[in-house]
């Protein structure tokens, strides 16, 4: 098994590509070791000292390290953990645990606007951020302000504010005049 690695815009996060499907549908964000209890893959990666986050996508695993940890020290152990997981035949997530990747439900008078926001996110934004090992999902819309949840490499990335303001906000405002601002939500 050959696992490729790619850097991401977030220097604390690397993207690992095992060359096979990680999750059939959706994504799974494990920002803490406790949150990864339902995932044999995340548990193996969190067993490596200095790991602070694991994000699973369709064909990639994004790993975030603690600030005081050097990639040269943890990368071989992460590669080993991913390889052991795939050789074990265990699922990425056990039982009835839910994968995310979906947008928050919105019921209210702005349903048509929210539908447009979600469609633009799904077609224009999410594929681009998945390339960088992350995901961005709709969290809410209130009085012209769009609230988005950033996951994986996007969470805590130094360039995420620029991505939100200059990229996503400009895109949404261009197509949907009712949008006045985009803000991140910390879950």
N, C-alpha and C positions, 0 to 999 in steps of 0.2 A: 504494500500500500504506500502510495506517495501522496503526502499532504503538502499542498502549496501554502505559502503564507504571503499575505499582502499587508503593507502598511495602510493605515487609515489617516484621515486628517487629524485624528485624536492621537497624540503621541503615547498615551497610556493604553491604547487599544490596538490589537493586531487581529487580522481576519485570517482564519484558517479554512482552507478549502480541501476537504477530504476526497473529493472526486466522486462522491456519491450523495444520494439524498440524505439530508439530516432530518428534516421535517416534511411530511407530505403536504401539509397545509399550514398556513399561518406562520407565526413566529412565537418565540417564547423568550421572555426577558427575566433573568435571574440576577437582580442587583445585589443580592446577599447570599451567602451560603445557605441560610435557612430557607430562602425562597426556592432554592434548587433541590429541595428534598424529594420532589416527585420525578426528578430527572437523573437517571443513572449516569448519563453523560456529564451533566453539570456537576454532580457529586464528585466524579473522578477529577474533573478540572479544578474544582474548589479544594481538593485534597493537596494541590500544589501550593506551597507557602507563597504568600504575596499576591494571590488572585482576589480581586474585589468584585468582579462581575462576569457573567456569562450570558451571551445572547445567541439563540439558535434561529437560523433562517432556513430556507428551503435547501440550499446546498452549501451553507457555510456556518462556521462557529466563530463568533467574535468574543475575544477574551480581553478583559480590562485588568490591569495590574495596579497594585498600590504604588504610590509616588516614590517610595524609597527603594523600589525593586528594579533591577536591571533586566532587560529582555534577554540578554545573553545567559543569565542564570536560570530563568524560568521557561524559556521557549522549548528546550529539549524535553523537559518534564511534561509540558502541555502536549507536545507532539506525541509523546509516549502514552499519555492518558487518552487522547483521541483515538490513537491506533488500537489500544487495548479495548476501548469501548466497541469499536466497529468489529473487531475480531471476536468479541464475546457474543455478538448477535443480540444483545439486549436492545430494547427500544430506546429512543432518545428521551421519551417521556413515558412513564408507567401509568397503567390504569386509566382512570377517567379524568386524569389531569387535563385541563384545558389549555390549548395553545391560544395565544392572543392573536395579534395582528389585525384585529378588527377595530373599527372605529366605535366610539361611544354612541349609544342610541341617542336620538334627539327627537323629542316630541314637543311640538309647539308651533307657533305661528310662522316660524322661519323655515319650515320644512323644505321648501323648494330651494332656498339659498343654501341650506346645509347639504342638500343633495348635490348641488353644484360644487361645493367645497370638497366634499368627499370624492367626487368624480375626478376633480383636478388633482387632488392628493394621490389618488390611486394611479392615474395615468401619467402624470408629469413629475411628481415629487418622489413618491416611494420607490420607483425603480432606480432613480438616481442615488438616493441615500442608501439603498441596498447594496449598490456597487461599493460603497464605503463601509459596509458592515453594520449598518444601522437601520432604523425604521422610524417613521414619524406617523402618528395616528391622530385623528380628530378626537378632541376631548369635549369641546363645547363651543357655543356661539352665543354671545350676549351683547346686544346693542352695538353691533359692528365689530366686535372684538372676537377673533378666532383663537381658541385655546388648543394648543397642540402638545402631545406627549412625545418626547424624544427618547429613543431606546437604543441600546447597543452602543456602537461607536459614537452615535450622535449625543448621547447623554454625557454631559461634562466636557464635550469637545470645545477647545478654545474658539473654533470658527463657527460654532453652532448659532451664536447670536447673529453673526453676519449672514449665515445661511437663512435664518428665520426672517430677518429684517430686509435684507437686500434681495434675497431670492424668492422665498415663499410669499412673503407679504406683498412684494411687487407683482408677482404672478397672480395672486388671488385678487388684488385690487384692480388689476388690468381687466380681468374677466368678470368680476363680480363687484359692481360699484358700491354695494352695501357694506363691503368689508373695509374697515378703516385701519385696523391694526391686527398684528399676530403676536401672541404671547406664548411662551413655553409654560407647561404645567409640570411641577415636580410631583411625581406620584409617591 
